[in-house]
């Protein structure tokens, strides 16, 4: 029972507990990322449902809208973007869940190694690093998805500007800016 004697020392027990807490903090971070990412996915799904309804209305009543062709093109482009975004978000969630599992495993492995096999501490380190890499991968995917979201918003605003010019050209003649502008400067 040599392993039990090693853990009976307060310094060793404290060191093991401290080492086990570190991955737990990363578990909490993963949980926050999973929560916010699933919220993003829910918003994308809701938006696709809305676009589908708008597309169905446009197809069944094309004569009700003079800009039906333009709207259909916008809807196709938006649905394509949202599909790509949903895939990225799903991959990010998979990466975060994998990181979560790795951090939990790391915490357990730290305890087992401290009790049984001190020469295998590299296993806990490798698992922790692997979990960190999965978190990084998920974060990169979310950065890409955020850029896609901005592109979707910009294209939608461009279309709103086009519709506004068609139906309210007189009121827009004094307006500054234009599609996808901020303080009069083109962005994107």
Residue pairs with C-beta under 8 A, 6 or more apart in sequence:
3 115
3 116
4 115
6 12
6 114
6 115
6 118
7 13
7 16
7 114
7 115
12 114
15 114
16 110
16 111
16 114
19 110
19 114
19 124
20 107
20 110
20 111
22 128
23 103
23 104
23 106
23 107
23 110
23 128
23 131
24 103
24 107
26 99
26 103
26 128
26 131
26 132
26 135
27 100
27 103
27 104
27 107
29 135
30 96
30 97
30 99
30 100
30 103
30 135
31 100
33 96
33 135
33 138
33 139
34 93
34 96
34 97
34 100
37 89
37 92
37 93
37 96
37 138
37 142
38 93
40 89
40 142
40 145
41 86
41 89
41 90
41 93
44 82
44 85
44 86
44 89
45 86
47 82
48 79
48 82
48 83
48 86
51 75
51 78
51 79
51 82
52 79
54 71
54 75
55 72
55 75
55 79
58 65
58 68
58 71
58 72
58 75
59 72
62 68
65 71
66 166
67 162
67 163
67 166
70 159
70 162
71 159
74 155
74 156
74 159
77 155
78 152
78 155
78 156
81 148
81 151
81 152
81 155
82 152
84 148
85 145
85 148
85 149
85 152
88 141
88 142
88 144
88 145
88 148
89 141
89 142
89 145
91 138
91 141
92 137
92 138
92 139
92 141
92 142
92 145
93 138
94 138
95 134
95 135
95 137
95 138
95 141
96 134
96 135
96 138
98 131
98 134
99 131
99 132
99 134
99 135
99 138
100 131
102 127
102 128
102 130
102 131
102 134
103 127
103 128
103 131
105 127
106 124
106 127
106 128
106 131
109 123
109 124
109 127
110 124
113 120
113 121
113 123
113 124
150 188
151 188
154 179
154 180
154 187
154 188
157 179
157 180
158 179
158 180
161 178
161 179
162 179
164 172
165 172
176 184
177 183
177 184
178 186
180 186
180 187
180 188
181 187
